[in-house]
Amino acid sequence: MFQQIRANKIRSIWLIIGMGLLLLGVGYTIGEFAFGSGVAGIILATIIWLIMNLVALFEGDNIFLSVSKARKLKRDDHPRLYNIVEEMKIASGLPYMPDIYIIDDPAPNAFATGRNQKKSAIAVTSGLLRMLNRDELQGVIAHEMGHIKNRDVLMTVIAGIMVGAIVLLANLAMWYLFLGGARGGRRTSSGGSGGGQAFLIILLVSIVLIIVAPIFARLLYYALSRKREYLADASSALYTRYPEGLASALEKLSSSTHVLASANQVTAPMYIINPLHKAGLKASDLSSTHPPTSERIRILRSMGNSASLATYDRAYKRVRGGKGSVIPGGAMAGAAGLVATREAVAAEPKPAKKEKLERARDVSGLLEKLNNYTALACQCGTAFRVPPDYKGKSIKCPRCGRDNPIPGR
């Protein structure tokens, strides 16, 4: 496990370096045509890169949570969710409890973010809480806990911020070239026909770079997230000792037709499945933010009752036809000893319909509380909630018709 975490770090550093080179290339283009000096453009790009990295380091997680419209929860807001996060925190050996957030959206999804293991957060959608039973929700939370434990979160935030910087600079350069004119171009073209031809070549190369750089940066960003998903799946199986929980959750999530409203191309790789997907549509491997969900499900279900990292690695190779490995060979000896099995639950499970009703009631109550609904109880025994935008001073009971005064009005 530790070797794989280290390998992911090294791979991530190289991908970040690749993004940095793209950023400098776009900066050089801007400097050459806007200031007549490519060096000035590189200095500008470096300054932007440093500023955005500082922003990513100190406020990146808050930015992603804010963009996702996530709101922080307390233990009393949703005890079941808090208890599951607490259980997985203990199972993973994470030294600090992540903050818990909810996104009010029917699309079932979740993501983890943060600066390090000390300051981290897990966000889930209301649709996820409504859709999944306890075992499935535990599998998803354990997956996100795996991202925190494996130190993925900060690198993903930095990469996302860098993609935004590249796109910003590329759009600025494109706007300048086509609308603002090129100071360097006028200088070069004045040197005669040879200089004019050289300028046209430089201009063509620059335009290609400006168009290709954001696309290539996104591909690097997507590559950063794909292999991490497999390792987080393996971590989930290890922490929960029940691979079927996550497999069943992924099956439900991938069948959803909802698209997460607050997600975008930068934040998409952070989620457990692609939040921009539509059921029945498959993105190409190159442009996908995640590995194929069907493949992830097959790997988890190929593990049987064993939840070791070595078992996941064998299932990974079997499903992918012997291609690659999630855990490097040097880590296999240590991984082989980390075996856990889940005992059969003797208690009789709740009827599915009753459990779904309880989940829906819990989530509705939570969202009403977060949105400042007023709870009322009529003398006839009917309990109901009044939305904050209701203007009246009293409201009629939908059952007996009695007027009930609203407190504070």
Backbone hydrogen bonds, N-H to C=O, Kabsch-Sander energy under -0.5 kcal/mol:
donor,donor_aa,acceptor,acceptor_aa,energy
5,I,1,M,-2.5
6,R,2,F,-2.3
7,A,3,Q,-2.7
8,N,4,Q,-2.8
9,K,5,I,-2.1
10,I,6,R,-2.4
11,R,7,A,-2.5
12,S,8,N,-2.6
13,I,9,K,-2.5
14,W,10,I,-2.0
15,L,11,R,-2.1
16,I,12,S,-2.7
17,I,13,I,-2.4
18,G,14,W,-2.3
19,M,15,L,-2.2
20,G,16,I,-2.4
21,L,17,I,-2.3
22,L,18,G,-1.9
23,L,19,M,-2.4
24,L,20,G,-2.3
25,G,21,L,-2.4
26,V,22,L,-2.4
27,G,23,L,-2.3
28,Y,24,L,-2.7
29,T,25,G,-1.9
30,I,26,V,-2.2
31,G,27,G,-2.7
32,E,28,Y,-2.7
33,F,29,T,-1.8
34,A,30,I,-3.0
35,F,30,I,-0.5
35,F,31,G,-1.6
36,G,31,G,-0.8
37,S,31,G,-2.2
41,G,37,S,-1.2
42,I,38,G,-2.2
43,I,39,V,-2.5
44,L,40,A,-2.2
45,A,41,G,-2.7
46,T,42,I,-2.5
47,I,43,I,-2.3
48,I,44,L,-2.4
49,W,45,A,-2.7
50,L,46,T,-2.6
51,I,47,I,-2.6
52,M,48,I,-2.7
53,N,49,W,-2.0
54,L,50,L,-2.2
55,V,51,I,-2.3
56,A,52,M,-2.6
57,L,53,N,-2.5
58,F,54,L,-2.2
59,E,55,V,-3.1
60,G,55,V,-0.7
60,G,56,A,-0.8
63,I,59,E,-2.4
64,F,60,G,-2.4
65,L,61,D,-2.3
66,S,62,N,-2.3
67,V,63,I,-2.9
68,S,64,F,-1.8
69,K,66,S,-1.4
70,A,65,L,-2.5
71,R,102,I,-2.5
73,L,100,I,-3.1
77,D,74,K,-0.9
78,H,74,K,-1.0
82,Y,78,H,-2.4
83,N,79,P,-2.7
84,I,80,R,-1.9
85,V,81,L,-2.4
86,E,82,Y,-2.4
87,E,83,N,-2.5
88,M,84,I,-2.5
89,K,85,V,-2.0
90,I,86,E,-1.9
91,A,87,E,-2.6
92,S,88,M,-2.1
93,G,89,K,-0.8
93,G,90,I,-0.5
94,L,89,K,-1.5
99,D,120,S,-2.4
101,Y,122,I,-2.5
102,I,71,R,-2.4
103,I,124,V,-2.4
104,D,69,K,-0.5
104,D,102,I,-0.5
105,D,103,I,-1.7
109,N,107,A,-0.5
111,F,123,A,-2.2
112,A,270,M,-0.7
113,T,121,A,-2.4
115,R,119,K,-2.3
116,N,119,K,-1.5
120,S,118,K,-0.6
121,A,113,T,-2.7
122,I,99,D,-2.7
123,A,111,F,-2.9
124,V,101,Y,-2.1
125,T,109,N,-2.0
126,S,103,I,-2.4
127,G,105,D,-2.2
129,L,125,T,-1.6
130,R,126,S,-1.9
131,M,127,G,-1.8
132,L,128,L,-2.2
137,L,133,N,-2.8
138,Q,134,R,-2.5
139,G,135,D,-1.8
140,V,136,E,-2.0
141,I,137,L,-2.6
142,A,138,Q,-2.5
143,H,139,G,-1.8
144,E,140,V,-2.2
145,M,141,I,-2.5
146,G,142,A,-2.0
147,H,143,H,-1.4
148,I,144,E,-1.6
149,K,145,M,-3.0
150,N,146,G,-2.7
151,R,148,I,-1.4
152,D,147,H,-2.7
153,V,147,H,-0.7
156,T,152,D,-2.1
157,V,153,V,-2.1
158,I,154,L,-2.7
159,A,155,M,-2.4
160,G,156,T,-2.3
161,I,157,V,-2.4
162,M,158,I,-2.3
163,V,159,A,-2.3
164,G,160,G,-1.9
165,A,161,I,-1.8
166,I,162,M,-2.5
167,V,163,V,-2.5
168,L,164,G,-2.2
169,L,165,A,-2.6
170,A,166,I,-2.7
171,N,167,V,-2.4
172,L,168,L,-2.1
173,A,169,L,-2.7
174,M,170,A,-2.5
175,W,171,N,-2.4
176,Y,172,L,-2.3
177,L,173,A,-2.7
178,F,174,M,-1.9
179,L,175,W,-1.9
180,G,175,W,-0.7
180,G,176,Y,-1.4
181,G,176,Y,-1.0
183,R,33,F,-1.7
184,G,33,F,-0.8
186,R,182,A,-2.0
187,R,183,R,-1.9
188,T,184,G,-2.6
189,S,185,G,-2.8
190,S,186,R,-1.1
191,G,188,T,-1.5
192,G,189,S,-1.2
196,G,192,G,-2.2
197,Q,193,S,-2.4
198,A,194,G,-2.2
199,F,195,G,-2.3
200,L,196,G,-2.2
201,I,197,Q,-2.0
202,I,198,A,-2.5
203,L,199,F,-3.0
204,L,200,L,-2.5
205,V,201,I,-2.6
206,S,202,I,-2.5
207,I,203,L,-2.4
208,V,204,L,-2.3
209,L,205,V,-2.5
210,I,206,S,-2.7
211,I,207,I,-2.1
212,V,208,V,-3.0
213,A,209,L,-2.9
215,I,211,I,-0.7
216,F,212,V,-3.1
217,A,213,A,-2.7
218,R,214,P,-2.0
219,L,215,I,-2.0
220,L,216,F,-2.3
221,Y,217,A,-2.2
222,Y,218,R,-2.7
223,A,219,L,-2.4
224,L,220,L,-1.7
225,S,221,Y,-0.9
225,S,222,Y,-0.8
226,R,222,Y,-1.6
227,K,223,A,-0.8
229,E,225,S,-1.3
229,E,226,R,-0.7
230,Y,226,R,-1.0
231,L,227,K,-1.7
232,A,228,R,-2.4
233,D,229,E,-2.2
234,A,230,Y,-2.3
235,S,231,L,-2.3
236,S,232,A,-2.3
237,A,233,D,-2.2
238,L,234,A,-1.9
239,Y,235,S,-2.7
240,T,236,S,-2.6
241,R,237,A,-1.6
245,G,242,Y,-1.5
246,L,242,Y,-0.7
247,A,243,P,-2.2
248,S,244,E,-2.8
249,A,245,G,-1.8
250,L,246,L,-2.9
251,E,247,A,-1.9
252,K,248,S,-2.0
253,L,249,A,-2.8
254,S,250,L,-2.5
255,S,251,E,-0.9
256,S,252,K,-0.6
256,S,253,L,-1.0
260,L,275,P,-1.8
263,A,260,L,-1.0
268,A,264,N,-2.1
270,M,267,T,-1.8
271,Y,268,A,-1.5
272,I,110,A,-2.1
277,H,274,N,-1.3
281,L,278,K,-2.3
288,S,284,S,-1.0
296,R,292,P,-1.9
297,I,293,T,-2.3
298,R,294,S,-2.1
299,I,295,E,-2.2
300,L,296,R,-2.0
301,R,297,I,-2.4
302,S,298,R,-1.4
303,M,300,L,-1.0
304,G,301,R,-0.7
306,S,303,M,-1.1
307,A,340,A,-1.7
309,L,335,A,-0.5
309,L,338,L,-0.6
310,A,335,A,-0.7
312,Y,308,S,-1.9
313,D,309,L,-2.4
314,R,310,A,-2.1
315,A,311,T,-2.3
316,Y,312,Y,-2.8
317,K,313,D,-2.2
318,R,314,R,-2.3
319,V,315,A,-2.6
320,R,316,Y,-1.9
321,G,318,R,-1.1
322,G,317,K,-4.9
323,K,320,R,-0.8
331,A,328,P,-1.7
332,M,328,P,-0.6
332,M,329,G,-1.2
333,A,329,G,-0.5
335,A,331,A,-2.6
336,A,332,M,-2.5
337,G,333,A,-0.7
337,G,334,G,-0.6
338,L,335,A,-1.2
339,V,337,G,-1.8
342,R,305,N,-0.6
343,E,341,T,-0.5
346,A,344,A,-0.5
355,E,351,P,-2.3
356,K,352,A,-2.4
357,L,353,K,-2.0
358,E,354,K,-2.1
359,R,355,E,-2.4
360,A,356,K,-2.6
361,R,357,L,-2.3
362,D,358,E,-2.5
363,V,359,R,-2.5
364,S,360,A,-2.5
365,G,361,R,-2.4
366,L,362,D,-2.1
367,L,363,V,-2.6
368,E,364,S,-2.3
369,K,365,G,-1.9
370,L,366,L,-2.5
371,N,367,L,-1.9
372,N,369,K,-1.4
373,Y,368,E,-2.9
374,T,386,V,-2.5
375,A,373,Y,-0.5
376,L,384,F,-3.2
378,C,382,T,-3.1
381,G,378,C,-1.9
384,F,376,L,-2.3
386,V,374,T,-2.9
390,Y,387,P,-1.7
395,I,404,N,-2.1
397,C,402,R,-2.3
401,G,397,C,-1.5
404,N,395,I,-2.6
406,I,393,K,-3.0
409,R,406,I,-1.5
